[in-house]
Amino acid sequence: MSSVVDVAGGKSLAMIGLGSNLDFPLEQIRRAVGEIGGLPECRVCSVSSMYESAPIGGVEQPVFINAVAQIETSLSPQALMANLLDIERAHHRVRIARNGPRTLDLDILVFGDQCIDEPSLVIPHAALHQRAFVLLPLIELDPELYIPGRGLAREFLS
């Protein structure tokens, strides 16, 4: 059983979910991956294929493009999330409606073996085990990925 665990030198492996359905989604995701890799104390290790998914939540909008990036970082989960939100803002992310269209959505899906439940940060991501558009790219990167507190990612695909 594989797990996204702490690596040598005080660094952790994290899985970042990327999604977009506005303003050239493929390009939004490609740019965001480069920007994540350019963050201090972060290195992109691998990136999944791009997956197309239907929007959820009943808001009429274009289909989404989703991917997952595995990164190595010595940032705290909170500092990483703050940086991801800065990247979203740089991509002109506007939060109008829950599950609405967006230029870029970045989520920390898994961060090492940590479980965090704070008002502004929940890790593992609260709904990742219910969303095929997140599970498929996660499993592509690590078929034996263990989601802390939940179990093997592949077990949730059914």
Backbone hydrogen bonds, N-H to C=O, Kabsch-Sander energy under -0.5 kcal/mol:
donor,donor_aa,acceptor,acceptor_aa,energy
2,S,144,E,-1.4
4,V,146,Y,-0.6
5,V,3,S,-1.4
7,V,11,K,-2.9
11,K,7,V,-0.8
11,K,8,A,-0.6
12,S,73,T,-3.4
13,L,5,V,-0.7
14,A,71,I,-2.6
15,M,110,V,-2.6
16,I,14,A,-0.5
16,I,69,A,-3.1
17,G,107,D,-3.0
18,L,67,A,-2.9
19,G,105,D,-1.8
20,S,65,I,-1.8
21,N,102,R,-2.5
22,L,102,R,-0.8
27,E,24,F,-0.5
28,Q,24,F,-2.2
29,I,25,P,-2.4
30,R,26,L,-2.5
31,R,27,E,-2.7
32,A,28,Q,-2.2
33,V,29,I,-2.4
34,G,30,R,-1.7
35,E,31,R,-2.3
36,I,32,A,-2.7
37,G,33,V,-2.2
38,G,34,G,-1.0
39,L,36,I,-1.4
42,C,39,L,-1.5
43,R,72,E,-2.1
45,C,43,R,-0.5
45,C,70,Q,-3.0
46,S,70,Q,-1.5
48,S,68,V,-2.8
51,Y,66,N,-3.1
53,S,64,F,-2.3
60,E,58,G,-0.5
64,F,53,S,-3.1
65,I,20,S,-2.7
66,N,51,Y,-3.2
67,A,18,L,-2.1
69,A,16,I,-2.5
70,Q,46,S,-3.0
71,I,14,A,-2.9
71,I,69,A,-0.6
72,E,43,R,-2.8
73,T,12,S,-2.7
74,S,41,E,-1.7
75,L,41,E,-0.6
80,L,76,S,-2.7
81,M,77,P,-2.5
82,A,78,Q,-2.1
83,N,79,A,-2.0
84,L,80,L,-2.4
85,L,81,M,-2.5
86,D,82,A,-1.7
87,I,83,N,-1.9
88,E,84,L,-2.4
89,R,85,L,-2.3
90,A,86,D,-2.2
91,H,87,I,-1.2
91,H,88,E,-0.7
92,H,89,R,-1.9
93,R,88,E,-2.0
96,I,94,V,-0.9
100,G,97,A,-2.2
105,D,19,G,-2.3
107,D,17,G,-2.1
109,L,15,M,-2.8
109,L,107,D,-0.8
110,V,15,M,-1.2
112,G,13,L,-3.0
114,Q,111,F,-2.3
116,I,123,I,-3.4
118,E,121,L,-3.0
121,L,118,E,-0.8
123,I,116,I,-2.4
125,H,109,L,-2.0
128,L,125,H,-1.3
130,Q,127,A,-2.2
131,R,128,L,-1.2
132,A,130,Q,-0.6
134,V,131,R,-1.7
135,L,131,R,-2.6
136,L,132,A,-2.7
138,L,134,V,-1.9
139,I,135,L,-2.9
140,E,136,L,-2.1
141,L,137,P,-1.8
142,D,138,L,-2.2
145,L,142,D,-2.1
146,Y,2,S,-0.8
147,I,145,L,-0.5
147,I,151,G,-3.3
150,R,147,I,-2.7
151,G,147,I,-2.2
153,A,145,L,-2.8
155,E,152,L,-1.0
156,F,153,A,-1.9
157,L,154,R,-1.2
